[in-house]
Amino acid sequence: MAPARASLRSVFVALAALLLTVTPAPAQQPKLEMHRVGVSSDDGSGWHLATSSKGSFSINLPIPFNDFTTHAVTGEASHVIGGKSAEGIKYSATELPITAKTPGDLQAIAKSFAATPGNKVSDLSHTKKNASEMLSFTVSNAASIAHFRYVKTQTALYTLTLECPKAHAEIASATKDTFFASLKIKGRS
């Protein structure tokens, strides 16, 4: 019996060694570079002008904001400005570089949200002008509502998101148009 146990043990050792060599390494997380936290720059109107420290955009938010950059393992940087109100309303503006993963047609983004069970996509607006494309829509489900605007230029994709619990949808909807219209891209209005 001892030789059988030794054989069985060597099989387990070999199997364990094989599993260790084929187990993937944990995914690397993007590096976060925080520029500013909880910035309050209310101009007296209740809105806070936020200019991205490393990105090429500015936006107005009705709450104080954070300004940061994430660096993907691939080296691509995403510049983000965002904040969350006491009611759980989240505002964010993100600048992403155009890559092979960027949808050729922004409408594919709305279609992917619509394909998720329980989601309802509404208020869809899509325009193309010169080398720019803009898509706006709303997604709602049983618990929350989110308003999105995507602006695609030749070099970047800007994503504006306003998300909230359904209980505060009225507050979020009242700020949506001002938030979306306030996006300024350097060199463009």
KEFILUM-659983 format. One record per residue (C-alpha): z, y, x; residue number from 1; chain; residue in one letter. Coordinates in Angstrom, 3 decimals, always signed. Layout:
<node><pz>Z</pz><py>Y</py><px>X</px><n>NUM</n><chain>A</chain><res>A</res></node>
...
This chain:
<node><pz>+0.000</pz><py>+0.000</py><px>+0.000</px><n>1</n><chain>A</chain><res>M</res></node>
<node><pz>+0.630</pz><py>+2.370</py><px>+2.884</px><n>2</n><chain>A</chain><res>A</res></node>
<node><pz>-3.065</pz><py>+2.478</py><px>+3.875</px><n>3</n><chain>A</chain><res>P</res></node>
<node><pz>-4.025</pz><py>+3.243</py><px>+0.258</px><n>4</n><chain>A</chain><res>A</res></node>
<node><pz>-1.492</pz><py>+6.121</py><px>+0.141</px><n>5</n><chain>A</chain><res>R</res></node>
<node><pz>-2.838</pz><py>+7.455</py><px>+3.436</px><n>6</n><chain>A</chain><res>A</res></node>
<node><pz>-6.385</pz><py>+7.291</py><px>+2.102</px><n>7</n><chain>A</chain><res>S</res></node>
<node><pz>-5.364</pz><py>+9.004</py><px>-1.120</px><n>8</n><chain>A</chain><res>L</res></node>
<node><pz>-3.521</pz><py>+11.720</py><px>+0.815</px><n>9</n><chain>A</chain><res>R</res></node>
<node><pz>-6.555</pz><py>+12.338</py><px>+3.047</px><n>10</n><chain>A</chain><res>S</res></node>
<node><pz>-8.754</pz><py>+12.641</py><px>-0.069</px><n>11</n><chain>A</chain><res>V</res></node>
<node><pz>-6.352</pz><py>+15.250</py><px>-1.516</px><n>12</n><chain>A</chain><res>F</res></node>
<node><pz>-6.251</pz><py>+17.126</py><px>+1.799</px><n>13</n><chain>A</chain><res>V</res></node>
<node><pz>-10.066</pz><py>+17.115</py><px>+1.994</px><n>14</n><chain>A</chain><res>A</res></node>
<node><pz>-10.338</pz><py>+18.244</py><px>-1.643</px><n>15</n><chain>A</chain><res>L</res></node>
<node><pz>-7.834</pz><py>+21.053</py><px>-1.067</px><n>16</n><chain>A</chain><res>A</res></node>
<node><pz>-9.719</pz><py>+22.173</py><px>+2.041</px><n>17</n><chain>A</chain><res>A</res></node>
<node><pz>-12.978</pz><py>+22.158</py><px>+0.082</px><n>18</n><chain>A</chain><res>L</res></node>
<node><pz>-11.462</pz><py>+24.223</py><px>-2.735</px><n>19</n><chain>A</chain><res>L</res></node>
<node><pz>-10.128</pz><py>+26.766</py><px>-0.257</px><n>20</n><chain>A</chain><res>L</res></node>
<node><pz>-13.550</pz><py>+27.218</py><px>+1.300</px><n>21</n><chain>A</chain><res>T</res></node>
<node><pz>-15.418</pz><py>+27.641</py><px>-2.010</px><n>22</n><chain>A</chain><res>V</res></node>
<node><pz>-12.869</pz><py>+29.808</py><px>-3.835</px><n>23</n><chain>A</chain><res>T</res></node>
<node><pz>-14.266</pz><py>+33.340</py><px>-3.957</px><n>24</n><chain>A</chain><res>P</res></node>
<node><pz>-12.320</pz><py>+36.134</py><px>-2.321</px><n>25</n><chain>A</chain><res>A</res></node>
<node><pz>-10.659</pz><py>+38.551</py><px>-4.743</px><n>26</n><chain>A</chain><res>P</res></node>
<node><pz>-13.019</pz><py>+41.330</py><px>-5.808</px><n>27</n><chain>A</chain><res>A</res></node>
<node><pz>-12.550</pz><py>+44.521</py><px>-3.847</px><n>28</n><chain>A</chain><res>Q</res></node>
<node><pz>-11.358</pz><py>+47.447</py><px>-5.909</px><n>29</n><chain>A</chain><res>Q</res></node>
<node><pz>-13.054</pz><py>+50.832</py><px>-5.686</px><n>30</n><chain>A</chain><res>P</res></node>
<node><pz>-11.299</pz><py>+53.358</py><px>-3.477</px><n>31</n><chain>A</chain><res>K</res></node>
<node><pz>-9.738</pz><py>+56.241</py><px>-5.411</px><n>32</n><chain>A</chain><res>L</res></node>
<node><pz>-9.662</pz><py>+59.713</py><px>-3.886</px><n>33</n><chain>A</chain><res>E</res></node>
<node><pz>-7.456</pz><py>+62.000</py><px>-6.000</px><n>34</n><chain>A</chain><res>M</res></node>
<node><pz>-8.304</pz><py>+65.690</py><px>-5.571</px><n>35</n><chain>A</chain><res>H</res></node>
<node><pz>-6.090</pz><py>+67.358</py><px>-8.194</px><n>36</n><chain>A</chain><res>R</res></node>
<node><pz>-3.589</pz><py>+66.119</py><px>-10.810</px><n>37</n><chain>A</chain><res>V</res></node>
<node><pz>-2.481</pz><py>+67.761</py><px>-14.067</px><n>38</n><chain>A</chain><res>G</res></node>
<node><pz>-4.407</pz><py>+70.977</py><px>-13.472</px><n>39</n><chain>A</chain><res>V</res></node>
<node><pz>-3.700</pz><py>+73.646</py><px>-16.079</px><n>40</n><chain>A</chain><res>S</res></node>
<node><pz>-6.340</pz><py>+76.371</py><px>-15.945</px><n>41</n><chain>A</chain><res>S</res></node>
<node><pz>-6.174</pz><py>+77.695</py><px>-19.505</px><n>42</n><chain>A</chain><res>D</res></node>
<node><pz>-8.276</pz><py>+80.839</py><px>-19.724</px><n>43</n><chain>A</chain><res>D</res></node>
<node><pz>-6.307</pz><py>+82.089</py><px>-22.736</px><n>44</n><chain>A</chain><res>G</res></node>
<node><pz>-8.555</pz><py>+80.341</py><px>-25.251</px><n>45</n><chain>A</chain><res>S</res></node>
<node><pz>-6.740</pz><py>+77.018</py><px>-24.994</px><n>46</n><chain>A</chain><res>G</res></node>
<node><pz>-9.551</pz><py>+75.522</py><px>-22.895</px><n>47</n><chain>A</chain><res>W</res></node>
<node><pz>-9.279</pz><py>+74.573</py><px>-19.216</px><n>48</n><chain>A</chain><res>H</res></node>
<node><pz>-12.282</pz><py>+75.112</py><px>-16.929</px><n>49</n><chain>A</chain><res>L</res></node>
<node><pz>-12.619</pz><py>+72.101</py><px>-14.629</px><n>50</n><chain>A</chain><res>A</res></node>
<node><pz>-15.010</pz><py>+72.178</py><px>-11.682</px><n>51</n><chain>A</chain><res>T</res></node>
<node><pz>-15.451</pz><py>+68.861</py><px>-9.895</px><n>52</n><chain>A</chain><res>S</res></node>
<node><pz>-14.168</pz><py>+69.077</py><px>-6.317</px><n>53</n><chain>A</chain><res>S</res></node>
<node><pz>-16.904</pz><py>+66.836</py><px>-4.901</px><n>54</n><chain>A</chain><res>K</res></node>
<node><pz>-19.344</pz><py>+66.492</py><px>-7.803</px><n>55</n><chain>A</chain><res>G</res></node>
<node><pz>-21.995</pz><py>+68.926</py><px>-8.947</px><n>56</n><chain>A</chain><res>S</res></node>
<node><pz>-20.673</pz><py>+69.811</py><px>-12.404</px><n>57</n><chain>A</chain><res>F</res></node>
<node><pz>-18.049</pz><py>+71.695</py><px>-14.382</px><n>58</n><chain>A</chain><res>S</res></node>
<node><pz>-16.724</pz><py>+71.180</py><px>-17.895</px><n>59</n><chain>A</chain><res>I</res></node>
<node><pz>-14.138</pz><py>+72.676</py><px>-20.255</px><n>60</n><chain>A</chain><res>N</res></node>
<node><pz>-11.322</pz><py>+70.515</py><px>-21.642</px><n>61</n><chain>A</chain><res>L</res></node>
<node><pz>-8.710</pz><py>+71.449</py><px>-24.263</px><n>62</n><chain>A</chain><res>P</res></node>
<node><pz>-5.982</pz><py>+69.834</py><px>-22.125</px><n>63</n><chain>A</chain><res>I</res></node>
<node><pz>-4.905</pz><py>+69.858</py><px>-18.453</px><n>64</n><chain>A</chain><res>P</res></node>
<node><pz>-6.989</pz><py>+67.519</py><px>-16.321</px><n>65</n><chain>A</chain><res>F</res></node>
<node><pz>-7.221</pz><py>+65.311</py><px>-13.238</px><n>66</n><chain>A</chain><res>N</res></node>
<node><pz>-10.083</pz><py>+65.571</py><px>-10.734</px><n>67</n><chain>A</chain><res>D</res></node>
<node><pz>-10.939</pz><py>+62.529</py><px>-8.606</px><n>68</n><chain>A</chain><res>F</res></node>
<node><pz>-13.671</pz><py>+60.488</py><px>-6.929</px><n>69</n><chain>A</chain><res>T</res></node>
<node><pz>-14.044</pz><py>+56.728</py><px>-6.839</px><n>70</n><chain>A</chain><res>T</res></node>
<node><pz>-15.949</pz><py>+55.008</py><px>-4.045</px><n>71</n><chain>A</chain><res>H</res></node>
<node><pz>-17.471</pz><py>+51.636</py><px>-4.931</px><n>72</n><chain>A</chain><res>A</res></node>
<node><pz>-17.690</pz><py>+48.856</py><px>-2.371</px><n>73</n><chain>A</chain><res>V</res></node>
<node><pz>-21.449</pz><py>+49.561</py><px>-2.306</px><n>74</n><chain>A</chain><res>T</res></node>
<node><pz>-20.700</pz><py>+53.078</py><px>-1.048</px><n>75</n><chain>A</chain><res>G</res></node>
<node><pz>-21.653</pz><py>+54.886</py><px>-4.263</px><n>76</n><chain>A</chain><res>E</res></node>
<node><pz>-19.330</pz><py>+57.687</py><px>-5.330</px><n>77</n><chain>A</chain><res>A</res></node>
<node><pz>-18.477</pz><py>+58.614</py><px>-8.922</px><n>78</n><chain>A</chain><res>S</res></node>
<node><pz>-16.924</pz><py>+62.015</py><px>-9.573</px><n>79</n><chain>A</chain><res>H</res></node>
<node><pz>-14.572</pz><py>+62.234</py><px>-12.556</px><n>80</n><chain>A</chain><res>V</res></node>
<node><pz>-12.695</pz><py>+64.923</py><px>-14.449</px><n>81</n><chain>A</chain><res>I</res></node>
<node><pz>-10.474</pz><py>+63.783</py><px>-17.282</px><n>82</n><chain>A</chain><res>G</res></node>
<node><pz>-7.210</pz><py>+63.913</py><px>-19.100</px><n>83</n><chain>A</chain><res>G</res></node>
<node><pz>-5.239</pz><py>+62.418</py><px>-21.970</px><n>84</n><chain>A</chain><res>K</res></node>
<node><pz>-3.381</pz><py>+64.396</py><px>-24.630</px><n>85</n><chain>A</chain><res>S</res></node>
<node><pz>+0.038</pz><py>+63.570</py><px>-26.059</px><n>86</n><chain>A</chain><res>A</res></node>
<node><pz>-1.759</pz><py>+62.180</py><px>-29.145</px><n>87</n><chain>A</chain><res>E</res></node>
<node><pz>-3.712</pz><py>+59.716</py><px>-26.994</px><n>88</n><chain>A</chain><res>G</res></node>
<node><pz>-6.989</pz><py>+61.650</py><px>-27.086</px><n>89</n><chain>A</chain><res>I</res></node>
<node><pz>-8.910</pz><py>+61.020</py><px>-23.856</px><n>90</n><chain>A</chain><res>K</res></node>
<node><pz>-11.507</pz><py>+63.403</py><px>-22.419</px><n>91</n><chain>A</chain><res>Y</res></node>
<node><pz>-13.620</pz><py>+62.499</py><px>-19.407</px><n>92</n><chain>A</chain><res>S</res></node>
<node><pz>-16.733</pz><py>+63.699</py><px>-17.622</px><n>93</n><chain>A</chain><res>A</res></node>
<node><pz>-18.254</pz><py>+61.500</py><px>-14.928</px><n>94</n><chain>A</chain><res>T</res></node>
<node><pz>-21.123</pz><py>+62.019</py><px>-12.500</px><n>95</n><chain>A</chain><res>E</res></node>
<node><pz>-22.738</pz><py>+58.771</py><px>-11.330</px><n>96</n><chain>A</chain><res>L</res></node>
<node><pz>-25.655</pz><py>+58.443</py><px>-8.912</px><n>97</n><chain>A</chain><res>P</res></node>
<node><pz>-28.929</pz><py>+57.066</py><px>-10.271</px><n>98</n><chain>A</chain><res>I</res></node>
<node><pz>-29.218</pz><py>+53.469</py><px>-9.040</px><n>99</n><chain>A</chain><res>T</res></node>
<node><pz>-31.191</pz><py>+50.353</py><px>-9.927</px><n>100</n><chain>A</chain><res>A</res></node>
<node><pz>-28.433</pz><py>+49.594</py><px>-12.485</px><n>101</n><chain>A</chain><res>K</res></node>
<node><pz>-28.978</pz><py>+52.874</py><px>-14.366</px><n>102</n><chain>A</chain><res>T</res></node>
<node><pz>-30.758</pz><py>+52.132</py><px>-17.650</px><n>103</n><chain>A</chain><res>P</res></node>
<node><pz>-34.373</pz><py>+53.248</py><px>-17.699</px><n>104</n><chain>A</chain><res>G</res></node>
<node><pz>-33.916</pz><py>+54.198</py><px>-21.354</px><n>105</n><chain>A</chain><res>D</res></node>
<node><pz>-30.509</pz><py>+55.580</py><px>-22.323</px><n>106</n><chain>A</chain><res>L</res></node>
<node><pz>-30.854</pz><py>+54.200</py><px>-25.853</px><n>107</n><chain>A</chain><res>Q</res></node>
<node><pz>-30.024</pz><py>+50.784</py><px>-24.387</px><n>108</n><chain>A</chain><res>A</res></node>
<node><pz>-26.442</pz><py>+52.055</py><px>-23.955</px><n>109</n><chain>A</chain><res>I</res></node>
<node><pz>-26.033</pz><py>+52.760</py><px>-27.680</px><n>110</n><chain>A</chain><res>A</res></node>
<node><pz>-27.601</pz><py>+49.376</py><px>-28.490</px><n>111</n><chain>A</chain><res>K</res></node>
<node><pz>-25.064</pz><py>+47.605</py><px>-26.264</px><n>112</n><chain>A</chain><res>S</res></node>
<node><pz>-22.186</pz><py>+49.310</py><px>-28.111</px><n>113</n><chain>A</chain><res>F</res></node>
<node><pz>-23.754</pz><py>+48.376</py><px>-31.470</px><n>114</n><chain>A</chain><res>A</res></node>
<node><pz>-24.030</pz><py>+44.732</py><px>-30.374</px><n>115</n><chain>A</chain><res>A</res></node>
<node><pz>-20.244</pz><py>+44.446</py><px>-30.009</px><n>116</n><chain>A</chain><res>T</res></node>
<node><pz>-18.728</pz><py>+42.937</py><px>-33.181</px><n>117</n><chain>A</chain><res>P</res></node>
<node><pz>-16.634</pz><py>+45.453</py><px>-35.107</px><n>118</n><chain>A</chain><res>G</res></node>
<node><pz>-18.343</pz><py>+48.521</py><px>-33.612</px><n>119</n><chain>A</chain><res>N</res></node>
<node><pz>-20.283</pz><py>+50.960</py><px>-35.760</px><n>120</n><chain>A</chain><res>K</res></node>
<node><pz>-22.674</pz><py>+53.351</py><px>-33.973</px><n>121</n><chain>A</chain><res>V</res></node>
<node><pz>-23.532</pz><py>+56.596</py><px>-35.772</px><n>122</n><chain>A</chain><res>S</res></node>
<node><pz>-24.700</pz><py>+60.188</py><px>-35.185</px><n>123</n><chain>A</chain><res>D</res></node>
<node><pz>-27.359</pz><py>+59.018</py><px>-32.716</px><n>124</n><chain>A</chain><res>L</res></node>
<node><pz>-29.337</pz><py>+61.843</py><px>-31.095</px><n>125</n><chain>A</chain><res>S</res></node>
<node><pz>-31.830</pz><py>+61.271</py><px>-28.278</px><n>126</n><chain>A</chain><res>H</res></node>
<node><pz>-33.991</pz><py>+63.878</py><px>-26.522</px><n>127</n><chain>A</chain><res>T</res></node>
<node><pz>-36.189</pz><py>+63.976</py><px>-23.445</px><n>128</n><chain>A</chain><res>K</res></node>
<node><pz>-37.247</pz><py>+67.182</py><px>-21.772</px><n>129</n><chain>A</chain><res>K</res></node>
<node><pz>-39.124</pz><py>+67.357</py><px>-18.471</px><n>130</n><chain>A</chain><res>N</res></node>
<node><pz>-37.258</pz><py>+65.053</py><px>-16.074</px><n>131</n><chain>A</chain><res>A</res></node>
<node><pz>-34.034</pz><py>+65.014</py><px>-18.134</px><n>132</n><chain>A</chain><res>S</res></node>
<node><pz>-32.871</pz><py>+62.782</py><px>-20.943</px><n>133</n><chain>A</chain><res>E</res></node>
<node><pz>-29.878</pz><py>+63.206</py><px>-23.260</px><n>134</n><chain>A</chain><res>M</res></node>
<node><pz>-28.256</pz><py>+60.716</py><px>-25.616</px><n>135</n><chain>A</chain><res>L</res></node>
<node><pz>-25.316</pz><py>+61.425</py><px>-27.931</px><n>136</n><chain>A</chain><res>S</res></node>
<node><pz>-23.651</pz><py>+59.028</py><px>-30.370</px><n>137</n><chain>A</chain><res>F</res></node>
<node><pz>-20.345</pz><py>+58.009</py><px>-31.928</px><n>138</n><chain>A</chain><res>T</res></node>
<node><pz>-18.768</pz><py>+54.553</py><px>-31.863</px><n>139</n><chain>A</chain><res>V</res></node>
<node><pz>-16.002</pz><py>+53.607</py><px>-34.260</px><n>140</n><chain>A</chain><res>S</res></node>
<node><pz>-14.052</pz><py>+50.437</py><px>-34.901</px><n>141</n><chain>A</chain><res>N</res></node>
<node><pz>-10.882</pz><py>+49.552</py><px>-36.811</px><n>142</n><chain>A</chain><res>A</res></node>
<node><pz>-8.556</pz><py>+51.229</py><px>-34.298</px><n>143</n><chain>A</chain><res>A</res></node>
<node><pz>-10.433</pz><py>+54.044</py><px>-32.569</px><n>144</n><chain>A</chain><res>S</res></node>
<node><pz>-13.366</pz><py>+56.410</py><px>-32.477</px><n>145</n><chain>A</chain><res>I</res></node>
<node><pz>-15.313</pz><py>+57.590</py><px>-29.428</px><n>146</n><chain>A</chain><res>A</res></node>
<node><pz>-17.952</pz><py>+60.272</py><px>-28.994</px><n>147</n><chain>A</chain><res>H</res></node>
<node><pz>-20.377</pz><py>+59.908</py><px>-26.081</px><n>148</n><chain>A</chain><res>F</res></node>
<node><pz>-22.969</pz><py>+62.112</py><px>-24.440</px><n>149</n><chain>A</chain><res>R</res></node>
<node><pz>-25.126</pz><py>+60.884</py><px>-21.559</px><n>150</n><chain>A</chain><res>Y</res></node>
<node><pz>-27.245</pz><py>+63.327</py><px>-19.567</px><n>151</n><chain>A</chain><res>V</res></node>
<node><pz>-29.675</pz><py>+61.767</py><px>-17.119</px><n>152</n><chain>A</chain><res>K</res></node>
<node><pz>-31.339</pz><py>+63.869</py><px>-14.430</px><n>153</n><chain>A</chain><res>T</res></node>
<node><pz>-33.531</pz><py>+62.763</py><px>-11.544</px><n>154</n><chain>A</chain><res>Q</res></node>
<node><pz>-30.499</pz><py>+62.246</py><px>-9.300</px><n>155</n><chain>A</chain><res>T</res></node>
<node><pz>-27.460</pz><py>+61.646</py><px>-11.532</px><n>156</n><chain>A</chain><res>A</res></node>
<node><pz>-26.159</pz><py>+60.310</py><px>-14.823</px><n>157</n><chain>A</chain><res>L</res></node>
<node><pz>-23.442</pz><py>+62.425</py><px>-16.438</px><n>158</n><chain>A</chain><res>Y</res></node>
<node><pz>-21.239</pz><py>+60.672</py><px>-18.983</px><n>159</n><chain>A</chain><res>T</res></node>
<node><pz>-19.039</pz><py>+62.691</py><px>-21.334</px><n>160</n><chain>A</chain><res>L</res></node>
<node><pz>-16.525</pz><py>+60.701</py><px>-23.360</px><n>161</n><chain>A</chain><res>T</res></node>
<node><pz>-14.060</pz><py>+61.768</py><px>-26.033</px><n>162</n><chain>A</chain><res>L</res></node>
<node><pz>-11.990</pz><py>+58.817</py><px>-27.272</px><n>163</n><chain>A</chain><res>E</res></node>
<node><pz>-9.020</pz><py>+58.688</py><px>-29.631</px><n>164</n><chain>A</chain><res>C</res></node>
<node><pz>-7.020</pz><py>+56.587</py><px>-32.060</px><n>165</n><chain>A</chain><res>P</res></node>
<node><pz>-8.415</pz><py>+56.836</py><px>-35.612</px><n>166</n><chain>A</chain><res>K</res></node>
<node><pz>-5.251</pz><py>+58.689</py><px>-36.702</px><n>167</n><chain>A</chain><res>A</res></node>
<node><pz>-6.331</pz><py>+61.670</py><px>-34.554</px><n>168</n><chain>A</chain><res>H</res></node>
<node><pz>-10.095</pz><py>+61.542</py><px>-35.197</px><n>169</n><chain>A</chain><res>A</res></node>
<node><pz>-10.058</pz><py>+64.928</py><px>-36.941</px><n>170</n><chain>A</chain><res>E</res></node>
<node><pz>-8.550</pz><py>+66.690</py><px>-33.895</px><n>171</n><chain>A</chain><res>I</res></node>
<node><pz>-11.048</pz><py>+65.037</py><px>-31.554</px><n>172</n><chain>A</chain><res>A</res></node>
<node><pz>-14.026</pz><py>+65.813</py><px>-33.788</px><n>173</n><chain>A</chain><res>S</res></node>
<node><pz>-13.018</pz><py>+69.485</py><px>-33.926</px><n>174</n><chain>A</chain><res>A</res></node>
<node><pz>-13.245</pz><py>+69.733</py><px>-30.113</px><n>175</n><chain>A</chain><res>T</res></node>
<node><pz>-16.307</pz><py>+67.510</py><px>-29.537</px><n>176</n><chain>A</chain><res>K</res></node>
<node><pz>-19.075</pz><py>+70.126</py><px>-29.771</px><n>177</n><chain>A</chain><res>D</res></node>
<node><pz>-17.317</pz><py>+72.635</py><px>-27.487</px><n>178</n><chain>A</chain><res>T</res></node>
<node><pz>-16.491</pz><py>+69.907</py><px>-24.959</px><n>179</n><chain>A</chain><res>F</res></node>
<node><pz>-20.047</pz><py>+68.532</py><px>-24.883</px><n>180</n><chain>A</chain><res>F</res></node>
<node><pz>-21.720</pz><py>+71.962</py><px>-24.801</px><n>181</n><chain>A</chain><res>A</res></node>
<node><pz>-19.577</pz><py>+73.134</py><px>-21.880</px><n>182</n><chain>A</chain><res>S</res></node>
<node><pz>-21.156</pz><py>+70.790</py><px>-19.296</px><n>183</n><chain>A</chain><res>L</res></node>
<node><pz>-22.694</pz><py>+72.818</py><px>-16.486</px><n>184</n><chain>A</chain><res>K</res></node>
<node><pz>-24.650</pz><py>+71.091</py><px>-13.743</px><n>185</n><chain>A</chain><res>I</res></node>
<node><pz>-24.948</pz><py>+73.037</py><px>-10.498</px><n>186</n><chain>A</chain><res>K</res></node>
<node><pz>-28.360</pz><py>+74.630</py><px>-10.348</px><n>187</n><chain>A</chain><res>G</res></node>
<node><pz>-28.819</pz><py>+74.130</py><px>-14.122</px><n>188</n><chain>A</chain><res>R</res></node>
<node><pz>-27.289</pz><py>+75.522</py><px>-17.284</px><n>189</n><chain>A</chain><res>S</res></node>
